[in-house]
């Protein structure tokens, strides 16, 4: 669908036809990233976390005295990666790895 770049104050704007907006499942006010790639304008929706809130909004809403214990992701990930490598080499799947991950958080 054809449209054109227009001057809006000291900036430039691109009108997005309603049918294009709806086909892209976008709403007025949605944040997007606009960049030029090889001479082509590329408009990509910014990823949102939990609805319309971004990560910065969610972190800002945390209480200042909020503290959480560290999770030993390195050890858990290493065990899981070793298991995946074993399975790819033909070893049988071990439920213990997944169970170990789950019981760590129980």
TISETOR-758883 format. One record per residue: x, y, z of N, C-alpha, C in turn. Coordinates in Angstrom, 2 decimals, padded with zeros to 5 digits. Each point is the difference from the previous one (the first is absolute). Layout:
<r n_x="X" n_y="Y" n_z="Z" ca_x="X" ca_y="Y" ca_z="Z" c_x="X" c_y="Y" c_z="Z"/>
...
***
This chain:
<r n_x="000.84" n_y="-001.17" n_z="000.00" ca_x="-000.84" ca_y="001.17" ca_z="000.00" c_x="000.89" c_y="001.23" c_z="000.00"/>
<r n_x="-000.24" n_y="000.91" n_z="-000.88" ca_x="000.85" ca_y="001.19" ca_z="-000.16" c_x="-000.32" c_y="001.06" c_z="001.06"/>
<r n_x="001.04" n_y="000.62" n_z="000.51" ca_x="-000.13" ca_y="001.14" ca_z="000.90" c_x="001.24" c_y="000.86" c_z="-000.23"/>
<r n_x="000.12" n_y="001.13" n_z="000.66" ca_x="001.20" ca_y="000.82" ca_z="-000.21" c_x="000.49" c_y="000.59" c_z="001.30"/>
<r n_x="001.29" n_y="000.28" n_z="000.01" ca_x="000.63" ca_y="000.63" ca_z="001.16" c_x="-000.35" c_y="001.48" c_z="-000.04"/>
<r n_x="-000.45" n_y="000.54" n_z="001.15" ca_x="-000.40" ca_y="001.41" ca_z="000.07" c_x="000.75" c_y="000.69" c_z="001.13"/>
<r n_x="000.12" n_y="001.32" n_z="-000.11" ca_x="000.63" ca_y="000.79" ca_z="001.05" c_x="-001.03" c_y="000.23" c_z="001.10"/>
<r n_x="000.42" n_y="-000.28" n_z="001.25" ca_x="-000.81" ca_y="000.27" ca_z="001.19" c_x="000.87" c_y="000.79" c_z="000.95"/>
<r n_x="-000.15" n_y="001.32" n_z="000.02" ca_x="000.85" ca_y="000.85" ca_z="000.82" c_x="001.42" c_y="-000.08" c_z="-000.50"/>
<r n_x="000.95" n_y="-000.28" n_z="000.90" ca_x="001.41" ca_y="-000.15" ca_z="-000.38" c_x="000.34" c_y="-001.45" c_z="-000.35"/>
<r n_x="-000.99" n_y="-000.87" n_z="000.03" ca_x="000.23" ca_y="-001.42" ca_z="-000.30" c_x="-000.71" c_y="-000.38" c_z="-001.28"/>
<r n_x="000.03" n_y="-001.27" n_z="-000.30" ca_x="-000.72" ca_y="-000.53" ca_z="-001.14" c_x="-000.86" c_y="-001.16" c_z="000.49"/>
<r n_x="-001.12" n_y="-000.19" n_z="-000.65" ca_x="-000.91" ca_y="-001.06" ca_z="000.44" c_x="-000.46" c_y="-000.85" c_z="-001.17"/>
<r n_x="-000.43" n_y="-001.18" n_z="000.32" ca_x="-000.51" ca_y="-000.93" ca_z="-000.99" c_x="-001.37" c_y="-000.44" c_z="000.49"/>
<r n_x="-001.03" n_y="000.27" n_z="-000.78" ca_x="-001.35" ca_y="-000.43" ca_z="000.38" c_x="-000.14" c_y="-001.47" c_z="-000.32"/>
<r n_x="-000.55" n_y="-000.72" n_z="000.95" ca_x="-000.24" ca_y="-001.43" ca_z="-000.19" c_x="-001.49" c_y="-000.18" c_z="-000.25"/>
<r n_x="-000.39" n_y="-000.48" n_z="-001.16" ca_x="-001.42" ca_y="-000.21" ca_z="-000.29" c_x="-000.63" c_y="-000.97" c_z="001.01"/>
<r n_x="-001.25" n_y="000.23" n_z="000.32" ca_x="-000.72" ca_y="-000.80" ca_z="000.99" c_x="000.06" c_y="-001.49" c_z="-000.32"/>
<r n_x="-000.16" n_y="-000.37" n_z="-001.26" ca_x="000.03" ca_y="-001.42" ca_z="-000.37" c_x="001.36" c_y="-000.63" c_z="000.29"/>
<r n_x="001.06" n_y="000.76" n_z="-000.22" ca_x="001.35" ca_y="-000.51" ca_z="000.27" c_x="000.20" c_y="-000.15" c_z="001.51"/>
<r n_x="-000.45" n_y="000.99" n_z="000.76" ca_x="000.10" ca_y="-000.04" ca_z="001.47" c_x="-000.73" c_y="-001.21" c_z="000.55"/>
<r n_x="-001.21" n_y="-000.23" n_z="-000.51" ca_x="-000.80" ca_y="-001.13" ca_z="000.48" c_x="000.61" c_y="-001.34" c_z="-000.42"/>
<r n_x="000.52" n_y="-000.07" n_z="-001.22" ca_x="000.63" ca_y="-001.24" ca_z="-000.47" c_x="001.24" c_y="-000.34" c_z="000.83"/>
<r n_x="000.67" n_y="001.03" n_z="000.51" ca_x="001.20" ca_y="-000.19" ca_z="000.83" c_x="-000.35" c_y="-000.17" c_z="001.48"/>
<r n_x="-001.31" n_y="000.05" n_z="000.32" ca_x="-000.48" ca_y="-000.12" ca_z="001.39" c_x="000.64" c_y="001.06" c_z="000.90"/>
<r n_x="000.05" n_y="001.21" n_z="-000.46" ca_x="000.54" ca_y="001.13" ca_z="000.75" c_x="-001.14" c_y="000.94" c_z="000.39"/>
<r n_x="000.24" n_y="000.79" n_z="001.03" ca_x="-000.97" ca_y="000.99" ca_z="000.46" c_x="000.66" c_y="001.37" c_z="000.00"/>
<r n_x="-000.80" n_y="001.04" n_z="-000.03" ca_x="000.51" ca_y="001.37" ca_z="000.09" c_x="000.71" c_y="000.12" c_z="001.35"/>
<r n_x="001.20" n_y="000.52" n_z="-000.01" ca_x="000.78" ca_y="000.17" ca_z="001.22" c_x="000.99" c_y="-001.12" c_z="000.25"/>
<r n_x="-000.06" n_y="-001.10" n_z="-000.77" ca_x="000.97" ca_y="-001.08" ca_z="000.17" c_x="001.40" c_y="000.51" c_z="-000.34"/>
<r n_x="000.98" n_y="-000.41" n_z="000.77" ca_x="001.38" ca_y="000.38" ca_z="-000.26" c_x="000.59" c_y="-000.88" c_z="-001.09"/>
<r n_x="000.73" n_y="000.61" n_z="-000.92" ca_x="000.65" ca_y="-000.73" ca_z="-001.08" c_x="001.44" c_y="000.47" c_z="-000.15"/>
<r n_x="000.80" n_y="-000.85" n_z="-000.58" ca_x="001.38" ca_y="000.34" ca_z="-000.34" c_x="000.04" c_y="000.25" c_z="-001.50"/>
<r n_x="000.57" n_y="001.13" n_z="-000.41" ca_x="000.12" ca_y="000.33" ca_z="-001.42" c_x="001.47" c_y="000.11" c_z="-000.33"/>
<r n_x="000.42" n_y="-000.72" n_z="-001.04" ca_x="001.40" ca_y="000.07" ca_z="-000.42" c_x="000.10" c_y="-000.18" c_z="-001.51"/>
<r n_x="001.12" n_y="000.41" n_z="-000.54" ca_x="000.26" ca_y="-000.18" ca_z="-001.43" c_x="000.93" c_y="-001.19" c_z="-000.16"/>
<r n_x="-000.38" n_y="-000.95" n_z="-000.84" ca_x="000.82" ca_y="-001.17" ca_z="-000.28" c_x="000.14" c_y="-000.11" c_z="-001.51"/>
<r n_x="001.22" n_y="000.19" n_z="-000.48" ca_x="000.28" ca_y="-000.07" ca_z="-001.44" c_x="-000.94" c_y="000.89" c_z="-000.81"/>
<r n_x="-000.24" n_y="001.23" n_z="000.49" ca_x="-000.83" ca_y="000.94" ca_z="-000.73" c_x="-001.50" c_y="-000.22" c_z="000.14"/>
<r n_x="-000.41" n_y="-000.92" n_z="000.87" ca_x="-001.42" ca_y="-000.29" ca_z="000.22" c_x="-000.38" c_y="000.36" c_z="001.42"/>
<r n_x="-001.14" n_y="000.68" n_z="000.19" ca_x="-000.49" ca_y="000.28" ca_z="001.34" c_x="-000.62" c_y="-001.28" c_z="000.57"/>
<r n_x="000.41" n_y="-000.34" n_z="001.21" ca_x="-000.52" ca_y="-001.19" ca_z="000.67" c_x="-000.63" c_y="000.45" c_z="001.31"/>
<r n_x="-001.28" n_y="-000.30" n_z="000.18" ca_x="-000.73" ca_y="000.36" ca_z="001.22" c_x="-000.33" c_y="-001.30" c_z="000.73"/>
<r n_x="000.50" n_y="-000.09" n_z="001.23" ca_x="-000.18" ca_y="-001.22" ca_z="000.80" c_x="-000.61" c_y="000.36" c_z="001.34"/>
<r n_x="-001.05" n_y="-000.71" n_z="000.43" ca_x="-000.56" ca_y="000.28" ca_z="001.32" c_x="001.03" c_y="-000.29" c_z="001.09"/>
<r n_x="000.04" n_y="000.86" n_z="001.01" ca_x="000.87" ca_y="-000.25" ca_z="001.13" c_x="-000.63" c_y="-001.09" c_z="000.84"/>
<r n_x="000.83" n_y="-000.90" n_z="000.48" ca_x="-000.50" ca_y="-001.12" ca_z="000.80" c_x="-000.49" c_y="000.51" c_z="001.34"/>
<r n_x="-001.15" n_y="-000.46" n_z="000.39" ca_x="-000.58" ca_y="000.38" ca_z="001.28" c_x="-000.06" c_y="-001.20" c_z="000.92"/>
<r n_x="000.11" n_y="000.26" n_z="001.28" ca_x="-000.07" ca_y="-001.05" ca_z="001.00" c_x="-001.30" c_y="000.18" c_z="000.77"/>
<r n_x="-000.76" n_y="-001.07" n_z="000.13" ca_x="-001.26" ca_y="000.02" ca_z="000.74" c_x="-000.92" c_y="001.13" c_z="-000.45"/>
<r n_x="-000.49" n_y="-000.12" n_z="-001.21" ca_x="-000.94" ca_y="001.00" ca_z="-000.50" c_x="000.72" c_y="001.22" c_z="-000.53"/>
<r n_x="-000.40" n_y="001.14" n_z="000.44" ca_x="000.54" ca_y="001.25" ca_z="-000.53" c_x="001.18" c_y="000.55" c_z="000.80"/>
<r n_x="000.38" n_y="-000.66" n_z="001.07" ca_x="001.12" ca_y="000.49" ca_z="000.81" c_x="001.32" c_y="-000.54" c_z="-000.52"/>
<r n_x="000.99" n_y="000.86" n_z="-000.09" ca_x="001.33" ca_y="-000.41" ca_z="-000.39" c_x="000.80" c_y="-000.37" c_z="001.24"/>
<r n_x="001.19" n_y="-000.56" n_z="-000.20" ca_x="000.83" ca_y="-000.44" ca_z="001.11" c_x="000.32" c_y="001.16" c_z="000.95"/>
<r n_x="000.31" n_y="001.18" n_z="-000.55" ca_x="000.33" ca_y="001.15" ca_z="000.84" c_x="-001.19" c_y="000.36" c_z="000.90"/>
<r n_x="-001.23" n_y="-000.08" n_z="-000.54" ca_x="-001.19" ca_y="000.29" ca_z="000.80" c_x="-000.16" c_y="-001.01" c_z="001.14"/>
<r n_x="000.23" n_y="-001.28" n_z="-000.31" ca_x="-000.15" ca_y="-001.04" ca_z="001.01" c_x="001.05" c_y="000.14" c_z="001.10"/>
<r n_x="001.24" n_y="000.28" n_z="-000.38" ca_x="001.07" ca_y="000.17" ca_z="000.99" c_x="-000.26" c_y="001.22" c_z="000.87"/>
<r n_x="-000.49" n_y="001.08" n_z="-000.60" ca_x="-000.30" ca_y="001.22" ca_z="000.76" c_x="-001.09" c_y="-000.24" c_z="001.03"/>
<r n_x="-000.88" n_y="-000.96" n_z="-000.26" ca_x="-001.10" ca_y="-000.27" ca_z="000.92" c_x="000.41" c_y="-000.89" c_z="001.18"/>
<r n_x="001.20" n_y="-000.58" n_z="-000.02" ca_x="000.45" ca_y="-000.85" ca_z="001.10" c_x="000.24" c_y="000.85" c_z="001.24"/>
<r n_x="-000.36" n_y="-000.52" n_z="001.18" ca_x="000.31" ca_y="000.73" ca_z="001.24" c_x="001.51" c_y="000.12" c_z="000.18"/>
<r n_x="000.46" n_y="001.12" n_z="000.53" ca_x="001.44" ca_y="000.22" ca_z="000.15" c_x="000.64" c_y="-001.01" c_z="000.96"/>
<r n_x="-000.77" n_y="-000.52" n_z="000.96" ca_x="000.57" ca_y="-000.96" ca_z="000.95" c_x="-000.18" c_y="-001.44" c_z="-000.46"/>
<r n_x="-000.37" n_y="-000.20" n_z="-001.26" ca_x="-000.21" ca_y="-001.33" ca_z="-000.55" c_x="001.35" c_y="-000.68" c_z="-000.22"/>
<r n_x="000.19" n_y="-001.15" n_z="000.64" ca_x="001.24" ca_y="-000.76" ca_z="-000.20" c_x="-000.37" c_y="-001.45" c_z="-000.30"/>
<r n_x="000.81" n_y="-000.65" n_z="-000.78" ca_x="-000.22" ca_y="-001.39" ca_z="-000.37" c_x="001.31" c_y="-000.74" c_z="000.09"/>
<r n_x="-000.10" n_y="-001.27" n_z="000.34" ca_x="001.20" ca_y="-000.82" ca_z="000.08" c_x="000.54" c_y="-000.26" c_z="-001.40"/>
<r n_x="001.32" n_y="-000.16" n_z="-000.09" ca_x="000.61" ca_y="-000.34" ca_z="-001.28" c_x="-000.35" c_y="-001.44" c_z="-000.37"/>
<r n_x="-000.18" n_y="-000.25" n_z="-001.28" ca_x="-000.27" ca_y="-001.34" ca_z="-000.50" c_x="001.27" c_y="-000.48" c_z="-000.70"/>
<r n_x="000.48" n_y="-001.21" n_z="000.33" ca_x="001.24" ca_y="-000.49" ca_z="-000.60" c_x="-000.22" c_y="-000.49" c_z="-001.44"/>
<r n_x="-000.29" n_y="000.94" n_z="-000.89" ca_x="-000.30" ca_y="-000.37" ca_z="-001.39" c_x="001.16" c_y="-000.69" c_z="-000.68"/>
<r n_x="001.23" n_y="000.37" n_z="000.34" ca_x="001.16" ca_y="-000.59" ca_z="-000.66" c_x="000.05" c_y="-001.51" c_z="000.17"/>
<r n_x="-000.18" n_y="-000.46" n_z="001.24" ca_x="000.05" ca_y="-001.44" ca_z="000.28" c_x="-001.18" c_y="-000.72" c_z="-000.66"/>
<r n_x="-001.19" n_y="000.58" n_z="000.10" ca_x="-001.18" ca_y="-000.62" ca_z="-000.59" c_x="000.11" c_y="-000.08" c_z="-001.52"/>
<r n_x="000.45" n_y="001.10" n_z="-000.60" ca_x="000.13" ca_y="000.02" ca_z="-001.45" c_x="001.05" c_y="-000.98" c_z="-000.47"/>
<r n_x="001.10" n_y="-000.09" n_z="000.72" ca_x="001.07" ca_y="-000.92" ca_z="-000.37" c_x="-000.50" c_y="-001.45" c_z="000.03"/>
<r n_x="-000.77" n_y="-000.36" n_z="001.02" ca_x="-000.54" ca_y="-001.36" ca_z="000.10" c_x="-000.97" c_y="-000.27" c_z="-001.14"/>
<r n_x="-000.84" n_y="000.96" n_z="-000.30" ca_x="-000.97" ca_y="-000.18" ca_z="-001.07" c_x="000.71" c_y="-000.09" c_z="-001.36"/>
<r n_x="000.99" n_y="000.86" n_z="-000.24" ca_x="000.74" ca_y="-000.02" ca_z="-001.27" c_x="000.72" c_y="-001.33" c_z="-000.18"/>
<r n_x="000.57" n_y="-000.53" n_z="001.07" ca_x="000.68" ca_y="-001.30" ca_z="-000.07" c_x="-000.99" c_y="-001.10" c_z="-000.34"/>
<r n_x="-001.19" n_y="000.07" n_z="000.59" ca_x="-001.04" ca_y="-000.98" ca_z="-000.29" c_x="-000.43" c_y="000.07" c_z="-001.46"/>
<r n_x="-000.21" n_y="001.21" n_z="-000.51" ca_x="-000.40" ca_y="000.16" ca_z="-001.41" c_x="001.08" c_y="-000.56" c_z="-000.91"/>
<r n_x="001.26" n_y="000.26" n_z="000.30" ca_x="001.10" ca_y="-000.52" ca_z="-000.82" c_x="000.01" c_y="-001.53" c_z="000.03"/>
<r n_x="-000.24" n_y="-000.59" n_z="001.18" ca_x="-000.06" ca_y="-001.46" ca_z="000.10" c_x="-001.13" c_y="-000.57" c_z="-000.85"/>
<r n_x="-001.17" n_y="000.62" n_z="000.07" ca_x="-001.16" ca_y="-000.47" ca_z="-000.76" c_x="000.28" c_y="000.10" c_z="-001.49"/>
<r n_x="000.65" n_y="001.07" n_z="-000.43" ca_x="000.33" ca_y="000.15" ca_z="-001.43" c_x="000.97" c_y="-001.07" c_z="-000.47"/>
<r n_x="000.81" n_y="-000.52" n_z="000.92" ca_x="000.94" ca_y="-001.08" ca_z="-000.35" c_x="-000.66" c_y="-001.37" c_z="000.11"/>
<r n_x="-001.30" n_y="-000.04" n_z="000.34" ca_x="-000.72" ca_y="-001.26" ca_z="000.03" c_x="-000.28" c_y="-000.54" c_z="001.39"/>
<r n_x="000.44" n_y="000.68" n_z="001.04" ca_x="-000.26" ca_y="-000.48" ca_z="001.36" c_x="-001.49" c_y="000.13" c_z="000.31"/>
<r n_x="-000.54" n_y="-000.84" n_z="000.89" ca_x="-001.42" ca_y="000.13" ca_z="000.35" c_x="-000.25" c_y="001.28" c_z="000.79"/>
<r n_x="-001.22" n_y="000.46" n_z="-000.09" ca_x="-000.38" ca_y="001.21" ca_z="000.76" c_x="-000.09" c_y="-000.35" c_z="001.48"/>
<r n_x="000.50" n_y="000.91" n_z="000.83" ca_x="-000.08" ca_y="-000.18" ca_z="001.45" c_x="-000.97" c_y="001.02" c_z="000.56"/>
<r n_x="-001.04" n_y="-000.45" n_z="000.63" ca_x="-000.97" ca_y="000.93" ca_z="000.59" c_x="000.60" c_y="000.74" c_z="001.19"/>
<r n_x="001.03" n_y="-000.57" n_z="000.60" ca_x="000.59" ca_y="000.61" ca_z="001.18" c_x="000.49" c_y="001.41" c_z="-000.23"/>
<r n_x="000.48" n_y="000.30" n_z="-001.20" ca_x="000.49" ca_y="001.35" ca_z="-000.28" c_x="-001.15" c_y="000.98" c_z="000.09"/>
<r n_x="-001.10" n_y="-000.31" n_z="-000.68" ca_x="-001.17" ca_y="000.90" ca_z="000.04" c_x="-000.57" c_y="000.06" c_z="001.41"/>
<r n_x="-000.07" n_y="-001.15" n_z="000.68" ca_x="-000.52" ca_y="-000.01" ca_z="001.37" c_x="000.89" c_y="000.82" c_z="000.92"/>
<r n_x="001.32" n_y="-000.07" n_z="-000.23" ca_x="000.92" ca_y="000.79" ca_z="000.80" c_x="-000.22" c_y="001.49" c_z="-000.19"/>
<r n_x="-000.29" n_y="000.38" n_z="-001.23" ca_x="-000.28" ca_y="001.42" ca_z="-000.25" c_x="-001.27" c_y="000.43" c_z="000.71"/>
<r n_x="-001.01" n_y="-000.86" n_z="-000.01" ca_x="-001.28" ca_y="000.36" ca_z="000.59" c_x="000.10" c_y="000.02" c_z="001.54"/>
<r n_x="000.70" n_y="-000.97" n_z="000.59" ca_x="000.05" ca_y="-000.04" ca_z="001.46" c_x="000.87" c_y="001.13" c_z="000.55"/>
<r n_x="000.89" n_y="000.54" n_z="-000.81" ca_x="000.82" ca_y="001.12" ca_z="000.45" c_x="-000.86" c_y="001.19" c_z="000.37"/>
<r n_x="-001.12" n_y="000.15" n_z="-000.69" ca_x="-000.86" ca_y="001.17" ca_z="000.23" c_x="-001.18" c_y="-000.32" c_z="000.91"/>
<r n_x="-000.11" n_y="-001.21" n_z="000.48" ca_x="-001.14" ca_y="-000.37" ca_z="000.85" c_x="000.16" c_y="000.57" c_z="001.39"/>
***
